[in-house]
Amino acid sequence: MNKDKYILSIILAAVSGLGCLVLVLTDTFAPLIVLPQIDVPVFVSVSLLAVLIEYYFIKDKGERMWLINFLLAAACFGFFPALSGLATVAQAARYAFVGAACFTAVTFTFDSFSIRMKGKILAPVATAFCMFLACQCFATIFM
């Protein structure tokens, strides 16, 4: 198994796991803070953060395995909220499907934009910010 093909899924697992850990620790040590609702903009922001980390820090990205990346993203977005107590099993199944669909769409779109951004420093961050703003219209459509 070539790790270069799955590096984005590994980065996504790290980012989503750390995000769930932060939410659990915030809920434990500061219970009066209102936690954000898990919805499409949260999935897109986690996906964009993983894609940006991969873009800036991984030089040899390898070939994308879209079905495997979709399934691994579904596992990340489904298991982590369920195992951390942020979602029930039914919600985790919905989070898995919607999160994996968001991750696949964000990755495909960002990859198509990144071909034109070679050599630019802030263009990927600006593109990710615009993609995040564009996904805000889907805030409650699936949840």
Stockholm file with secondary structure:
# STOCKHOLM 1.0

chainA/1-143         MNKDKYILSIILAAVSGLGCLVLVLTDTFAPLIVLPQIDVPVFVSVSLLAVLIEYYFIKDKGERMWLINFLLAAACFGFFPALSGLATVAQAARYAFVGAACFTAVTFTFDSFSIRMKGKILAPVATAFCMFLACQCFATIFM
#=GR chainA/1-143 SS CCGGGSHHHHHHHHHHHHHHHHHHHHHHHCTTSCCCCCSHHHHHHHHHHHHHHHHHHCSCCCCCCHHHHHHHHHHHHHHHHHHTTSSCHHHHHHHHHHHHHHHHHHHHHHHHHHGGGTTCSSHHHHHHHHHHHHGGGGTTTCC
#=GC SS_cons         CCGGGSHHHHHHHHHHHHHHHHHHHHHHHCTTSCCCCCSHHHHHHHHHHHHHHHHHHCSCCCCCCHHHHHHHHHHHHHHHHHHTTSSCHHHHHHHHHHHHHHHHHHHHHHHHHHGGGTTCSSHHHHHHHHHHHHGGGGTTTCC
//
